[in-house]
């Protein structure tokens, strides 16, 4: 049973990595992607520990591969926070997804201020990340009915 879970973890880390790496738009201080959509959907159905490992590692590996090494540790933390929000809040998905995306957007704004040693980057970062946040919430909500059977199957595999 542990081998099966390890395979599913690895497969889902790889899927998140591919979605972020190959469906991303580079910006002046990072990149915009729709990987958060998939992460939020997985956070709804997977156990918390599995969802954190899968989402944080998939996104972190994408940061390294795309050359944004400086974001790796921050991404692990921020994606974990997003997963916790979506997994633990007892609201409908539109509210959970929106809260998680806003928190991530603000946290990346703080990270950019730290990395670039300037408060001026907060506005730029939040502006760029707001595009990703809105797109991710909309895409997650649109994909949820389409992926319902797949998500339910995954849920059964992790229980």
C-alpha positions as CSV (number, residue, x, y, z in Angstrom):
1,X,0.0,0.0,0.0
2,X,2.9,2.4,0.8
3,X,4.4,1.8,-2.6
4,X,1.1,2.7,-4.3
5,X,0.9,6.0,-2.3
6,X,4.5,6.8,-3.2
7,X,3.7,6.3,-6.9
8,X,0.6,8.5,-6.7
9,X,2.6,11.2,-4.8
10,X,5.3,11.1,-7.5
11,X,2.9,11.2,-10.3
12,X,1.0,14.2,-8.9
13,X,4.2,16.1,-8.1
14,X,5.2,15.5,-11.8
15,X,1.8,16.7,-13.1
16,X,2.0,19.9,-11.1
17,X,5.6,20.4,-12.1
18,X,4.7,20.0,-15.8
19,X,1.6,22.2,-15.6
20,X,3.7,25.0,-14.0
21,X,6.8,24.6,-16.1
22,X,5.1,24.3,-19.5
23,X,2.1,26.5,-19.0
24,X,3.8,29.6,-17.6
25,X,4.4,33.2,-18.7
26,X,7.7,34.8,-17.7
27,X,7.5,38.2,-16.1
28,X,10.2,40.7,-15.0
29,X,10.3,39.3,-11.4
30,X,9.1,35.7,-11.9
31,X,6.4,33.9,-13.9
32,X,2.7,33.6,-14.0
33,X,1.2,30.1,-14.2
34,X,-2.0,28.1,-13.6
35,X,-0.6,25.4,-11.4
36,X,-2.4,26.9,-8.4
37,X,-5.7,25.7,-10.0
38,X,-4.6,22.1,-9.8
39,X,-3.1,22.5,-6.4
40,X,-6.4,23.9,-5.0
41,X,-8.4,21.1,-6.5
42,X,-6.0,18.5,-5.0
43,X,-6.1,20.2,-1.6
44,X,-9.9,19.7,-1.6
45,X,-9.7,15.9,-1.9
46,X,-6.3,14.7,-0.6
47,X,-5.3,14.3,3.0
48,X,-3.5,17.4,4.2
49,X,0.0,15.9,4.6
50,X,-0.1,14.4,1.1
51,X,-1.5,17.6,-0.5
52,X,1.2,19.7,1.1
53,X,4.0,17.4,0.0
54,X,2.6,17.1,-3.6
55,X,1.8,20.8,-4.1
56,X,4.9,22.3,-2.4
57,X,7.4,19.9,-4.1
58,X,5.8,20.2,-7.6
59,X,5.8,24.0,-7.4
60,X,9.3,24.2,-5.8
61,X,10.8,21.9,-8.4
62,X,9.3,24.1,-11.1
63,X,10.9,27.2,-9.6
64,X,14.3,25.5,-9.7
65,X,13.9,24.3,-13.2
66,X,12.7,27.6,-14.5
67,X,15.8,29.3,-12.9
68,X,14.0,31.0,-9.9
69,X,16.1,29.3,-7.3
70,X,15.7,32.2,-4.9
71,X,11.9,31.5,-4.6
72,X,12.3,27.7,-3.8
73,X,12.1,27.9,0.0
74,X,9.4,30.6,-0.1
75,X,7.4,28.6,-2.6
76,X,7.5,25.5,-0.3
77,X,6.1,27.6,2.5
78,X,3.5,29.6,0.5
79,X,2.1,26.6,-1.4
80,X,1.8,24.8,2.0
81,X,-0.1,27.7,3.4
82,X,-2.4,27.7,0.4
83,X,-3.1,24.0,0.7
84,X,-3.8,24.3,4.5
85,X,-6.3,27.1,3.8
86,X,-8.2,25.2,1.1
87,X,-8.0,21.9,3.0
88,X,-9.1,23.2,6.4
89,X,-11.6,26.1,5.8
90,X,-15.2,25.0,5.9
91,X,-16.5,27.4,3.2
92,X,-17.6,26.7,-0.4
93,X,-14.8,26.4,-2.9
94,X,-15.1,29.8,-4.4
95,X,-14.4,31.4,-1.0
96,X,-11.6,29.0,-0.1
97,X,-9.9,29.3,-3.5
98,X,-10.2,33.1,-3.3
99,X,-8.8,33.4,0.2
100,X,-5.9,31.0,-0.6
101,X,-5.0,33.0,-3.8
102,X,-5.1,36.3,-2.0
103,X,-2.9,35.1,0.8
104,X,-0.4,33.7,-1.7
105,X,-0.5,36.9,-3.7
106,X,0.3,38.9,-0.6
107,X,3.0,36.5,0.7
108,X,4.8,36.6,-2.7
109,X,4.6,40.4,-2.5
110,X,6.4,40.3,0.8
111,X,8.9,37.8,-0.5
112,X,9.7,40.1,-3.5
113,X,10.2,43.0,-1.1
114,X,12.7,40.9,0.8
115,X,14.5,39.5,-2.3
116,X,14.8,42.9,-4.0
117,X,15.3,44.9,-0.8
118,X,12.7,47.4,-1.8
119,X,9.1,48.0,-0.8
120,X,8.4,49.2,-4.4
121,X,8.3,45.6,-5.5
122,X,5.3,44.8,-3.4
123,X,2.9,46.7,-5.8
124,X,4.5,45.2,-8.9
125,X,4.5,41.7,-7.4
126,X,0.9,41.9,-6.2
127,X,-0.2,43.3,-9.6
128,X,1.4,40.4,-11.5
129,X,0.3,37.8,-9.0
130,X,-3.3,39.1,-9.0
131,X,-3.5,38.0,-12.7
132,X,-2.4,34.5,-11.6
133,X,-4.8,34.5,-8.6
134,X,-7.9,35.4,-10.6
135,X,-7.0,33.0,-13.5
136,X,-6.3,30.1,-11.0
137,X,-9.6,30.5,-9.2
138,X,-11.6,30.7,-12.4
139,X,-9.8,27.7,-13.9
140,X,-10.1,25.6,-10.8
141,X,-13.8,26.3,-10.6
142,X,-14.3,25.5,-14.3
143,X,-12.2,22.3,-14.1
144,X,-13.8,21.0,-10.9
145,X,-16.9,19.5,-12.5
146,X,-14.8,18.0,-15.4
147,X,-12.3,16.4,-13.0
148,X,-14.8,15.3,-10.4
149,X,-14.4,11.6,-11.2
150,X,-10.6,11.8,-11.3
151,X,-10.5,13.7,-8.0
152,X,-12.9,11.2,-6.3
153,X,-10.6,8.4,-7.6
154,X,-7.6,10.0,-6.1
155,X,-9.4,10.6,-2.9
156,X,-10.1,6.9,-2.6
157,X,-6.4,6.0,-3.3
158,X,-5.2,8.2,-0.4
159,X,-7.6,7.0,2.2
